[in-house]
Amino acid sequence: MEDYELTETPEPKPAAPGAADPALPAIVIPLLKGVIYRETDAAPWHALTTLQTTVRDYVAVLGLELVLDEAEGYAFLRSKPEVEDDDNAARMPRLIARRPLSFPVSLTLALLRKKLAEFDATGGDTRLVLTLDEIAELLRVFLPAGTNEARLIDQIESHVNKIVELGFLRRLKPGTGQENSVTAFEVKRILKAFVDAQWLAEFDARLAAYQVSLSGQTGPGQP
């Protein structure tokens, strides 16, 4: 996700009939660049929750829909689902492109989503934080026996960096002291919007397919 500059959003004022609300650019531009979080993007988040109906109507013209989860504290835009039953309808170009994921990145995302579900079931802290070694441990059972350990960690670190780039993990700054010097990652709760509960219900079957793929056969490339 690209970084963007936060701007102070003015108090919303009624717009003239047929005119766009002047507060919209301060909301829509950050949304077009990536995800808005309640925790870190206070100004656009407040404006969005106030004007969400207007924002939905505004982005619908671009073929987009707003996903807003006030409980989890995130919002983003996605392309509207294409209507399959009208072959003659003109298809709108996609403003937000699909990004295919490699198999290892897909597997890592799936395992992180399952870990997040298990974490939520404990009813404890709201932030799931994992070290690189802990993420590697999640993947180890699905890797071929005899995998070189140093090479394995390098590969997993590469996959984790990709997931950080996608916005599903956040790298935390190491604390002071030797025991706190290990790099840790927060699993972003927006992952729940991309790997939903229905998908998790079929997780065991999907993992079996993943293991077939790991044995050298063709498997799924994306959760």
C-alpha atoms as an extended CHARMM CRD file, in Angstrom:
* protein
*
       223  EXT
         1         1  MET       CA              0.0000000000        0.0000000000        0.0000000000  PROA      1               0.0000000000
         2         2  GLU       CA              1.3570000000        3.4510000000       -0.8380000000  PROA      2               0.0000000000
         3         3  ASP       CA              1.9060000000        6.0170000000        1.8730000000  PROA      3               0.0000000000
         4         4  TYR       CA             -0.2550000000        9.0880000000        1.7120000000  PROA      4               0.0000000000
         5         5  GLU       CA             -0.3030000000       12.4760000000        3.3790000000  PROA      5               0.0000000000
         6         6  LEU       CA             -3.1010000000       12.9670000000        5.8530000000  PROA      6               0.0000000000
         7         7  THR       CA             -4.9850000000       16.2380000000        5.5570000000  PROA      7               0.0000000000
         8         8  GLU       CA             -7.1590000000       17.7980000000        8.2140000000  PROA      8               0.0000000000
         9         9  THR       CA            -10.7490000000       17.2720000000        7.1350000000  PROA      9               0.0000000000
        10        10  PRO       CA            -13.0640000000       20.2850000000        7.6720000000  PROA      10              0.0000000000
        11        11  GLU       CA            -16.3960000000       19.8960000000        9.3880000000  PROA      11              0.0000000000
        12        12  PRO       CA            -18.8190000000       18.5290000000        6.7450000000  PROA      12              0.0000000000
        13        13  LYS       CA            -21.2010000000       21.1390000000        5.3320000000  PROA      13              0.0000000000
        14        14  PRO       CA            -24.3500000000       20.5640000000        3.2790000000  PROA      14              0.0000000000
        15        15  ALA       CA            -23.5280000000       20.5860000000       -0.4380000000  PROA      15              0.0000000000
        16        16  ALA       CA            -25.5740000000       22.4130000000       -3.0140000000  PROA      16              0.0000000000
        17        17  PRO       CA            -27.9140000000       20.2030000000       -5.0700000000  PROA      17              0.0000000000
        18        18  GLY       CA            -25.9160000000       18.3650000000       -7.7330000000  PROA      18              0.0000000000
        19        19  ALA       CA            -22.5640000000       19.4690000000       -6.2570000000  PROA      19              0.0000000000
        20        20  ALA       CA            -19.9460000000       17.1550000000       -4.7380000000  PROA      20              0.0000000000
        21        21  ASP       CA            -19.2690000000       17.6140000000       -1.0220000000  PROA      21              0.0000000000
        22        22  PRO       CA            -15.9730000000       19.5370000000       -0.6440000000  PROA      22              0.0000000000
        23        23  ALA       CA            -14.8460000000       17.0670000000        2.0490000000  PROA      23              0.0000000000
        24        24  LEU       CA            -14.9180000000       14.1200000000       -0.3800000000  PROA      24              0.0000000000
        25        25  PRO       CA            -11.3930000000       14.4670000000       -1.8310000000  PROA      25              0.0000000000
        26        26  ALA       CA             -9.8510000000       14.2140000000        1.6560000000  PROA      26              0.0000000000
        27        27  ILE       CA            -11.6230000000       10.8580000000        2.0360000000  PROA      27              0.0000000000
        28        28  VAL       CA            -11.6560000000        9.3610000000       -1.4460000000  PROA      28              0.0000000000
        29        29  ILE       CA             -8.0320000000       10.1190000000       -2.3820000000  PROA      29              0.0000000000
        30        30  PRO       CA             -6.5930000000        8.1760000000        0.6120000000  PROA      30              0.0000000000
        31        31  LEU       CA             -9.0420000000        5.3420000000       -0.1170000000  PROA      31              0.0000000000
        32        32  LEU       CA             -7.8610000000        5.1650000000       -3.7240000000  PROA      32              0.0000000000
        33        33  LYS       CA             -4.2840000000        4.8850000000       -2.4590000000  PROA      33              0.0000000000
        34        34  GLY       CA             -4.9230000000        2.1370000000        0.0690000000  PROA      34              0.0000000000
        35        35  VAL       CA             -6.5750000000        1.3160000000        3.3800000000  PROA      35              0.0000000000
        36        36  ILE       CA             -7.8120000000        3.8450000000        5.9450000000  PROA      36              0.0000000000
        37        37  TYR       CA             -7.3890000000        2.7500000000        9.5550000000  PROA      37              0.0000000000
        38        38  ARG       CA             -9.2230000000        4.2640000000       12.5090000000  PROA      38              0.0000000000
        39        39  GLU       CA             -6.1140000000        3.8970000000       14.6660000000  PROA      39              0.0000000000
        40        40  THR       CA             -3.6780000000        5.7930000000       12.4180000000  PROA      40              0.0000000000
        41        41  ASP       CA             -5.8590000000        7.8640000000       10.0580000000  PROA      41              0.0000000000
        42        42  ALA       CA             -8.0730000000        9.7320000000       12.4960000000  PROA      42              0.0000000000
        43        43  ALA       CA             -9.0970000000       12.6720000000       10.2920000000  PROA      43              0.0000000000
        44        44  PRO       CA            -10.1850000000       10.7990000000        7.1380000000  PROA      44              0.0000000000
        45        45  TRP       CA            -11.6950000000        8.0170000000        9.2710000000  PROA      45              0.0000000000
        46        46  HSD       CA            -13.9360000000       10.4650000000       11.1540000000  PROA      46              0.0000000000
        47        47  ALA       CA            -14.9760000000       12.1610000000        7.9180000000  PROA      47              0.0000000000
        48        48  LEU       CA            -15.6720000000        8.7830000000        6.2860000000  PROA      48              0.0000000000
        49        49  THR       CA            -17.9420000000        7.5640000000        9.0690000000  PROA      49              0.0000000000
        50        50  THR       CA            -19.8460000000       10.8600000000        8.8430000000  PROA      50              0.0000000000
        51        51  LEU       CA            -20.1970000000       10.8450000000        5.0460000000  PROA      51              0.0000000000
        52        52  GLN       CA            -20.1130000000        7.1460000000        4.2320000000  PROA      52              0.0000000000
        53        53  THR       CA            -23.4060000000        7.1690000000        2.2740000000  PROA      53              0.0000000000
        54        54  THR       CA            -22.1250000000       10.0470000000        0.1220000000  PROA      54              0.0000000000
        55        55  VAL       CA            -18.7870000000        8.2740000000       -0.3680000000  PROA      55              0.0000000000
        56        56  ARG       CA            -20.5480000000        5.0490000000       -1.4380000000  PROA      56              0.0000000000
        57        57  ASP       CA            -22.5660000000        6.9270000000       -4.0520000000  PROA      57              0.0000000000
        58        58  TYR       CA            -19.4940000000        8.8410000000       -5.2210000000  PROA      58              0.0000000000
        59        59  VAL       CA            -17.2100000000        5.8240000000       -5.7550000000  PROA      59              0.0000000000
        60        60  ALA       CA            -20.0320000000        3.7770000000       -7.3070000000  PROA      60              0.0000000000
        61        61  VAL       CA            -19.7220000000        6.0030000000      -10.3870000000  PROA      61              0.0000000000
        62        62  LEU       CA            -16.1560000000        4.6540000000      -10.7470000000  PROA      62              0.0000000000
        63        63  GLY       CA            -17.3230000000        1.0350000000      -10.5030000000  PROA      63              0.0000000000
        64        64  LEU       CA            -16.0790000000        0.7230000000       -6.9100000000  PROA      64              0.0000000000
        65        65  GLU       CA            -17.6820000000       -0.1640000000       -3.6160000000  PROA      65              0.0000000000
        66        66  LEU       CA            -16.7240000000        0.8640000000       -0.0990000000  PROA      66              0.0000000000
        67        67  VAL       CA            -15.8930000000       -1.8090000000        2.4660000000  PROA      67              0.0000000000
        68        68  LEU       CA            -16.1450000000       -0.2690000000        5.9400000000  PROA      68              0.0000000000
        69        69  ASP       CA            -15.7520000000       -2.3150000000        9.1170000000  PROA      69              0.0000000000
        70        70  GLU       CA            -16.3160000000        0.0080000000       12.0700000000  PROA      70              0.0000000000
        71        71  ALA       CA            -15.8380000000       -2.7900000000       14.6080000000  PROA      71              0.0000000000
        72        72  GLU       CA            -12.3660000000       -3.7000000000       13.3040000000  PROA      72              0.0000000000
        73        73  GLY       CA            -11.4990000000       -0.1330000000       12.3210000000  PROA      73              0.0000000000
        74        74  TYR       CA            -10.6050000000       -0.2590000000        8.6260000000  PROA      74              0.0000000000
        75        75  ALA       CA            -12.0230000000        0.8210000000        5.2690000000  PROA      75              0.0000000000
        76        76  PHE       CA            -10.9810000000        0.2520000000        1.6500000000  PROA      76              0.0000000000
        77        77  LEU       CA            -12.3220000000        0.2820000000       -1.8890000000  PROA      77              0.0000000000
        78        78  ARG       CA            -12.7890000000       -2.7160000000       -4.1740000000  PROA      78              0.0000000000
        79        79  SER       CA            -14.1700000000       -3.2180000000       -7.6440000000  PROA      79              0.0000000000
        80        80  LYS       CA            -17.8380000000       -4.0790000000       -7.8720000000  PROA      80              0.0000000000
        81        81  PRO       CA            -18.5220000000       -7.7230000000       -8.7930000000  PROA      81              0.0000000000
        82        82  GLU       CA            -19.1370000000       -8.1750000000      -12.4940000000  PROA      82              0.0000000000
        83        83  VAL       CA            -22.6600000000       -9.1600000000      -13.5340000000  PROA      83              0.0000000000
        84        84  GLU       CA            -22.3960000000      -12.4960000000      -15.3490000000  PROA      84              0.0000000000
        85        85  ASP       CA            -25.9760000000      -12.7470000000      -16.6500000000  PROA      85              0.0000000000
        86        86  ASP       CA            -25.7810000000       -9.8300000000      -19.0800000000  PROA      86              0.0000000000
        87        87  ASP       CA            -23.4220000000      -10.7060000000      -21.9290000000  PROA      87              0.0000000000
        88        88  ASN       CA            -24.3060000000       -7.5500000000      -23.8420000000  PROA      88              0.0000000000
        89        89  ALA       CA            -23.5610000000       -5.1440000000      -21.0070000000  PROA      89              0.0000000000
        90        90  ALA       CA            -20.4950000000       -2.9790000000      -21.5200000000  PROA      90              0.0000000000
        91        91  ARG       CA            -17.8040000000       -3.9100000000      -19.0270000000  PROA      91              0.0000000000
        92        92  MET       CA            -16.2830000000       -1.0490000000      -17.0900000000  PROA      92              0.0000000000
        93        93  PRO       CA            -12.4710000000       -1.0240000000      -16.9700000000  PROA      93              0.0000000000
        94        94  ARG       CA            -11.0990000000       -2.0340000000      -13.5680000000  PROA      94              0.0000000000
        95        95  LEU       CA             -9.7040000000        0.9250000000      -11.6410000000  PROA      95              0.0000000000
        96        96  ILE       CA             -8.2630000000       -1.3950000000       -8.9910000000  PROA      96              0.0000000000
        97        97  ALA       CA             -6.3120000000       -4.2060000000      -10.6440000000  PROA      97              0.0000000000
        98        98  ARG       CA             -6.2830000000       -7.7890000000       -9.4090000000  PROA      98              0.0000000000
        99        99  ARG       CA             -2.8980000000       -8.8970000000       -8.0770000000  PROA      99              0.0000000000
       100       100  PRO       CA             -2.2040000000      -12.6330000000       -8.4170000000  PROA      100             0.0000000000
       101       101  LEU       CA             -0.3450000000      -14.1410000000       -5.4760000000  PROA      101             0.0000000000
       102       102  SER       CA              2.3490000000      -16.7910000000       -5.5620000000  PROA      102             0.0000000000
       103       103  PHE       CA              1.5480000000      -20.1370000000       -3.9580000000  PROA      103             0.0000000000
       104       104  PRO       CA              3.8430000000      -19.6490000000       -0.8990000000  PROA      104             0.0000000000
       105       105  VAL       CA              2.3960000000      -16.1750000000       -0.2200000000  PROA      105             0.0000000000
       106       106  SER       CA             -1.1570000000      -17.5770000000       -0.5230000000  PROA      106             0.0000000000
       107       107  LEU       CA             -0.3340000000      -20.3890000000        1.8870000000  PROA      107             0.0000000000
       108       108  THR       CA              1.2270000000      -17.9920000000        4.3770000000  PROA      108             0.0000000000
       109       109  LEU       CA             -1.8190000000      -15.7110000000        4.2330000000  PROA      109             0.0000000000
       110       110  ALA       CA             -4.1340000000      -18.6760000000        4.7880000000  PROA      110             0.0000000000
       111       111  LEU       CA             -2.1900000000      -19.8510000000        7.8240000000  PROA      111             0.0000000000
       112       112  LEU       CA             -2.0390000000      -16.3410000000        9.2730000000  PROA      112             0.0000000000
       113       113  ARG       CA             -5.8130000000      -16.0340000000        8.8380000000  PROA      113             0.0000000000
       114       114  LYS       CA             -6.3710000000      -19.3100000000       10.6660000000  PROA      114             0.0000000000
       115       115  LYS       CA             -4.0080000000      -18.1930000000       13.4370000000  PROA      115             0.0000000000
       116       116  LEU       CA             -5.9550000000      -14.9280000000       13.7360000000  PROA      116             0.0000000000
       117       117  ALA       CA             -9.2360000000      -16.8550000000       14.0930000000  PROA      117             0.0000000000
       118       118  GLU       CA             -7.7240000000      -19.0240000000       16.8370000000  PROA      118             0.0000000000
       119       119  PHE       CA             -6.3320000000      -15.9280000000       18.5380000000  PROA      119             0.0000000000
       120       120  ASP       CA             -9.7230000000      -14.1840000000       18.4830000000  PROA      120             0.0000000000
       121       121  ALA       CA            -11.3420000000      -17.2810000000       20.0050000000  PROA      121             0.0000000000
       122       122  THR       CA             -9.2030000000      -16.8720000000       23.1300000000  PROA      122             0.0000000000
       123       123  GLY       CA            -10.8190000000      -13.4970000000       23.8370000000  PROA      123             0.0000000000
       124       124  GLY       CA             -7.5220000000      -11.9110000000       24.9120000000  PROA      124             0.0000000000
       125       125  ASP       CA             -5.5310000000       -9.0900000000       23.3560000000  PROA      125             0.0000000000
       126       126  THR       CA             -6.8230000000       -7.5500000000       20.1310000000  PROA      126             0.0000000000
       127       127  ARG       CA             -3.3820000000       -7.5410000000       18.4440000000  PROA      127             0.0000000000
       128       128  LEU       CA             -1.8360000000      -10.7460000000       17.1420000000  PROA      128             0.0000000000
       129       129  VAL       CA              1.9630000000      -10.3400000000       17.0360000000  PROA      129             0.0000000000
       130       130  LEU       CA              4.2540000000      -13.0510000000       15.6120000000  PROA      130             0.0000000000
       131       131  THR       CA              8.0100000000      -13.2800000000       15.1020000000  PROA      131             0.0000000000
       132       132  LEU       CA              9.5460000000      -14.5100000000       11.8580000000  PROA      132             0.0000000000
       133       133  ASP       CA             10.4170000000      -17.8120000000       13.5750000000  PROA      133             0.0000000000
       134       134  GLU       CA              6.7950000000      -18.2510000000       14.6830000000  PROA      134             0.0000000000
       135       135  ILE       CA              5.5600000000      -17.6560000000       11.1350000000  PROA      135             0.0000000000
       136       136  ALA       CA              8.1550000000      -20.1440000000        9.8750000000  PROA      136             0.0000000000
       137       137  GLU       CA              6.8420000000      -22.6760000000       12.3870000000  PROA      137             0.0000000000
       138       138  LEU       CA              3.3370000000      -22.3310000000       10.9290000000  PROA      138             0.0000000000
       139       139  LEU       CA              4.7070000000      -23.2010000000        7.4890000000  PROA      139             0.0000000000
       140       140  ARG       CA              7.1810000000      -25.8950000000        8.4870000000  PROA      140             0.0000000000
       141       141  VAL       CA              4.6610000000      -28.7410000000        8.5960000000  PROA      141             0.0000000000
       142       142  PHE       CA              3.7120000000      -28.1040000000        4.9580000000  PROA      142             0.0000000000
       143       143  LEU       CA              7.2570000000      -28.0740000000        3.6060000000  PROA      143             0.0000000000
       144       144  PRO       CA              9.1340000000      -31.0780000000        2.2050000000  PROA      144             0.0000000000
       145       145  ALA       CA             11.3130000000      -32.9860000000        4.6490000000  PROA      145             0.0000000000
       146       146  GLY       CA             14.9880000000      -32.0770000000        4.5630000000  PROA      146             0.0000000000
       147       147  THR       CA             14.4820000000      -28.4380000000        3.5890000000  PROA      147             0.0000000000
       148       148  ASN       CA             17.6420000000      -26.4340000000        4.3120000000  PROA      148             0.0000000000
       149       149  GLU       CA             16.9250000000      -24.3480000000        7.4170000000  PROA      149             0.0000000000
       150       150  ALA       CA             18.8700000000      -21.2280000000        6.4130000000  PROA      150             0.0000000000
       151       151  ARG       CA             17.3620000000      -21.2530000000        2.9310000000  PROA      151             0.0000000000
       152       152  LEU       CA             13.9040000000      -21.8410000000        4.4320000000  PROA      152             0.0000000000
       153       153  ILE       CA             14.1390000000      -18.7620000000        6.6710000000  PROA      153             0.0000000000
       154       154  ASP       CA             15.3780000000      -16.6230000000        3.7690000000  PROA      154             0.0000000000
       155       155  GLN       CA             12.4480000000      -17.7520000000        1.6080000000  PROA      155             0.0000000000
       156       156  ILE       CA              9.8980000000      -17.1770000000        4.3580000000  PROA      156             0.0000000000
       157       157  GLU       CA             11.3450000000      -13.7320000000        5.0570000000  PROA      157             0.0000000000
       158       158  SER       CA             10.8680000000      -12.9060000000        1.3660000000  PROA      158             0.0000000000
       159       159  HSD       CA              7.2210000000      -14.0500000000        1.5190000000  PROA      159             0.0000000000
       160       160  VAL       CA              6.6670000000      -12.0640000000        4.7330000000  PROA      160             0.0000000000
       161       161  ASN       CA              8.1060000000       -8.9360000000        3.1090000000  PROA      161             0.0000000000
       162       162  LYS       CA              5.6060000000       -9.3630000000        0.2660000000  PROA      162             0.0000000000
       163       163  ILE       CA              2.7520000000       -9.6820000000        2.7600000000  PROA      163             0.0000000000
       164       164  VAL       CA              3.9650000000       -6.5320000000        4.5350000000  PROA      164             0.0000000000
       165       165  GLU       CA              3.8880000000       -4.7840000000        1.1460000000  PROA      165             0.0000000000
       166       166  LEU       CA              0.3240000000       -6.0100000000        0.5740000000  PROA      166             0.0000000000
       167       167  GLY       CA             -0.6970000000       -4.5330000000        3.9310000000  PROA      167             0.0000000000
       168       168  PHE       CA             -1.6500000000       -7.7220000000        5.7940000000  PROA      168             0.0000000000
       169       169  LEU       CA              1.3540000000       -7.6120000000        8.1530000000  PROA      169             0.0000000000
       170       170  ARG       CA              2.9770000000       -4.6330000000        9.8670000000  PROA      170             0.0000000000
       171       171  ARG       CA              6.6200000000       -4.7880000000       10.8630000000  PROA      171             0.0000000000
       172       172  LEU       CA              7.0970000000       -3.6200000000       14.4420000000  PROA      172             0.0000000000
       173       173  LYS       CA             10.1740000000       -1.7910000000       15.6260000000  PROA      173             0.0000000000
       174       174  PRO       CA             12.4030000000       -3.9420000000       17.8690000000  PROA      174             0.0000000000
       175       175  GLY       CA             12.3610000000       -2.9820000000       21.5270000000  PROA      175             0.0000000000
       176       176  THR       CA             15.3640000000       -2.2330000000       23.6810000000  PROA      176             0.0000000000
       177       177  GLY       CA             17.4230000000       -5.0650000000       25.1440000000  PROA      177             0.0000000000
       178       178  GLN       CA             18.6090000000       -8.3090000000       23.5800000000  PROA      178             0.0000000000
       179       179  GLU       CA             15.4630000000      -10.2900000000       24.3010000000  PROA      179             0.0000000000
       180       180  ASN       CA             13.3550000000       -7.6560000000       22.5370000000  PROA      180             0.0000000000
       181       181  SER       CA             15.6440000000       -7.2900000000       19.5340000000  PROA      181             0.0000000000
       182       182  VAL       CA             13.8050000000       -9.8810000000       17.4120000000  PROA      182             0.0000000000
       183       183  THR       CA             11.7220000000       -8.3500000000       14.6290000000  PROA      183             0.0000000000
       184       184  ALA       CA              8.0150000000       -8.9880000000       15.1340000000  PROA      184             0.0000000000
       185       185  PHE       CA              4.9890000000       -8.5420000000       12.8980000000  PROA      185             0.0000000000
       186       186  GLU       CA              1.4390000000       -7.5460000000       13.7120000000  PROA      186             0.0000000000
       187       187  VAL       CA             -1.2000000000       -9.4530000000       11.7340000000  PROA      187             0.0000000000
       188       188  LYS       CA             -3.5100000000       -6.7470000000       10.3850000000  PROA      188             0.0000000000
       189       189  ARG       CA             -7.1680000000       -7.4620000000       10.9840000000  PROA      189             0.0000000000
       190       190  ILE       CA             -8.0580000000       -6.4160000000        7.4430000000  PROA      190             0.0000000000
       191       191  LEU       CA             -6.9150000000       -9.9320000000        6.4870000000  PROA      191             0.0000000000
       192       192  LYS       CA            -10.3540000000      -11.0630000000        7.7090000000  PROA      192             0.0000000000
       193       193  ALA       CA            -11.9920000000       -9.1410000000        4.8530000000  PROA      193             0.0000000000
       194       194  PHE       CA             -9.9450000000      -10.9920000000        2.2170000000  PROA      194             0.0000000000
       195       195  VAL       CA            -10.0040000000      -14.4780000000        3.7490000000  PROA      195             0.0000000000
       196       196  ASP       CA            -13.5090000000      -14.7370000000        5.1710000000  PROA      196             0.0000000000
       197       197  ALA       CA            -15.1900000000      -17.1760000000        7.5540000000  PROA      197             0.0000000000
       198       198  GLN       CA            -16.7370000000      -19.1890000000        4.7180000000  PROA      198             0.0000000000
       199       199  TRP       CA            -13.3010000000      -19.7390000000        3.2280000000  PROA      199             0.0000000000
       200       200  LEU       CA            -11.9690000000      -20.7910000000        6.6360000000  PROA      200             0.0000000000
       201       201  ALA       CA            -14.7330000000      -23.3900000000        6.9300000000  PROA      201             0.0000000000
       202       202  GLU       CA            -13.1940000000      -25.1440000000        3.9130000000  PROA      202             0.0000000000
       203       203  PHE       CA             -9.6540000000      -24.6640000000        5.1900000000  PROA      203             0.0000000000
       204       204  ASP       CA             -8.8070000000      -28.3100000000        5.9020000000  PROA      204             0.0000000000
       205       205  ALA       CA             -9.7210000000      -29.3450000000        2.3600000000  PROA      205             0.0000000000
       206       206  ARG       CA             -7.6980000000      -26.4510000000        0.9680000000  PROA      206             0.0000000000
       207       207  LEU       CA             -4.6720000000      -27.4090000000        3.0650000000  PROA      207             0.0000000000
       208       208  ALA       CA             -4.8660000000      -30.9130000000        1.6480000000  PROA      208             0.0000000000
       209       209  ALA       CA             -4.7330000000      -29.3350000000       -1.8160000000  PROA      209             0.0000000000
       210       210  TYR       CA             -1.7900000000      -27.2110000000       -0.7210000000  PROA      210             0.0000000000
       211       211  GLN       CA              0.1100000000      -30.3100000000        0.4150000000  PROA      211             0.0000000000
       212       212  VAL       CA             -0.5360000000      -31.9340000000       -2.9610000000  PROA      212             0.0000000000
       213       213  SER       CA              0.9150000000      -28.8100000000       -4.5760000000  PROA      213             0.0000000000
       214       214  LEU       CA              3.9530000000      -28.9410000000       -2.3100000000  PROA      214             0.0000000000
       215       215  SER       CA              4.6040000000      -32.4910000000       -3.4440000000  PROA      215             0.0000000000
       216       216  GLY       CA              5.1520000000      -31.1160000000       -6.9460000000  PROA      216             0.0000000000
       217       217  GLN       CA              1.6710000000      -31.3060000000       -8.4420000000  PROA      217             0.0000000000
       218       218  THR       CA             -0.4810000000      -28.3820000000       -9.5440000000  PROA      218             0.0000000000
       219       219  GLY       CA             -2.3680000000      -26.6600000000       -6.7310000000  PROA      219             0.0000000000
       220       220  PRO       CA             -4.2410000000      -23.4500000000       -6.0280000000  PROA      220             0.0000000000
       221       221  GLY       CA             -2.4140000000      -20.1660000000       -6.3950000000  PROA      221             0.0000000000
       222       222  GLN       CA             -4.5580000000      -17.8930000000       -4.2620000000  PROA      222             0.0000000000
       223       223  PRO       CA             -6.8600000000      -18.1600000000       -1.2500000000  PROA      223             0.0000000000
